[in-house]
Amino acid sequence: MREGSLDAPTRHPIDWNNPDFYDEATLDEELRRVFDICHGCRRCFNLCDSFPKLFDLVDGSATEELDSVSSIDFKPVVDACTLCDMCYMTKCPYVPPHEFNLDFPHLMLRYRAVEHKKGENTFVTNQLAKTDRNGKLAKPVAPLANWATDKDNSLTRGIMEKTLGIDKHAALPKYHSKTLEKLAKSNPIEVNKLAPAYGRKAVLYATCFGNYNNPDIGEATRKVLAKNGVETEVVYPGCCGMPLLEQGNLDAVAENAKKVSAELVSWVQKGYDVIALVSSCALMLKLEWPLISPDNTDVKTLAQNTFDVSEYIVNIAKDEGVADGMEPLEGPVSMHLACHARAQNMGAKGAEMLRLIPKTRVAIVERCSGHGGSWGIMKGNYETALKVGKTAAKNVLKSGAPYIASECPLAAEHILQGMEKQDPEATKKVQATHPIELIAKAYNLA
């Protein structure tokens, strides 16, 4: 038996259709096996809050070993996991192909799937996961919805905290009255036929966030790709299901995968590459869907033809070369490496893309933002999320950069809130953005 492993991590399909997957005694046995290995290793102590909670449980028990920890006390450990995959991808020496076969995030997912099967998810978390429904409802009343959810609106946010459990200080995504799909249809962009990459075709998977909350990311992508000779289409068949995955609703994720992959594969068959605008969604299409629906041929095809937006621009730069015309930005950029971008195992493509901008310094921020999707906005989690992201916020402040960029837009906003806690005056000069928006700015397209 090897003590650890330097092999590249691999993953097994999630056996969620097997009745044994939901057997609580078997689940508890696996939790104890994995937690005991984690207790003996402790390399992940400085990642998310799951591991400190686990180690405190063990250290505070009668024997200071797992045997005297009650299974009832495991739930806070599970709840603190944000499914960021950083323990699996960057820290753990016992992931497959090591014989210990340790996959902490997917074990936490299994626990949540059991909870979901038993109907134990809260009403609020279930409603937050319905991103398409929420986007459609908010779109016609976007100004009113944004007024009500603004963190500076003490009246409505106080009510939301008391009734929904959403922390009144947490920044929430804004909604737009016009979706990215509609913007793209009403605003055609001429493709640069003189660009080295002319002839490429890409379909932009808008994602729920890009379609309803931040269409500027998609518009910047369309403009940058057109400048580089790429013909684009924008489609949005539905959410990738990441919010549903966080709740353990694997049936719904599989349904979304089936619907969305069928639509996107039809574009692949017409010669289009697929670009996901948000790193979490790219991760779902590339890696999570094939593990949840391993026998779905559309899902397999899509996984092989999907790119993160930064990854795609870097691919153009390496294969054909990007179009001329970028000008330096007015200052350096702090580039946060989002967990779900890192988990794609493609390298730091966001930073690599920004380095294409002439004479622009890119400072890497590798620490976790702490946000964790819908987890980080809830009362009781928000302060923990700020604590986890404190170092990232401090590093951005230290860089003195006027831009904080992240392939996870929620992470960038959360880091900005962490910076406000540390230095409110300096934070006023910093803009949170997606890196593709800075490329558009360098091209004078935004």
Secondary structure, DSSP 8 states (H G I E B T S, - for coil): --S---S--------TTSGGGG-HHHHHHHHHHHHHHHHHH-TTTTSSSHHHHHHHHHHTSSSSSGGGS-GGGGHHHHHT-----HIIIII-TTSTTSTT---HHHHHHHHHHHHHHTT-S-HHHHHHT-HHHHHHHHGGGHHHHHHHH-TT-HHHHHHHHHHH-B-TTS------SS-HHHHHHHS-----TTSTTTT-EEEEE-HHIIIII-HHHHHHHHHHHHHTT-EEEEE--S--SHHHHHTT-HHHHHHHHHHHHHHHHHHHTTT-EEEESSHHHHHIIIIIHHHHSTT-HHHHHHHHTEEEHHHHHHHHHHHT---S-----SS-EEEE--HHHHTTTS--HHHHHHTTSTT--EEEE-S----TGGGGGBTTTHHHHHHHTHHHHHHHHHHT-SEEEESSHHHHHHHHHHHHHH-HHHHTT-EEE-HHHHHHHHTT--
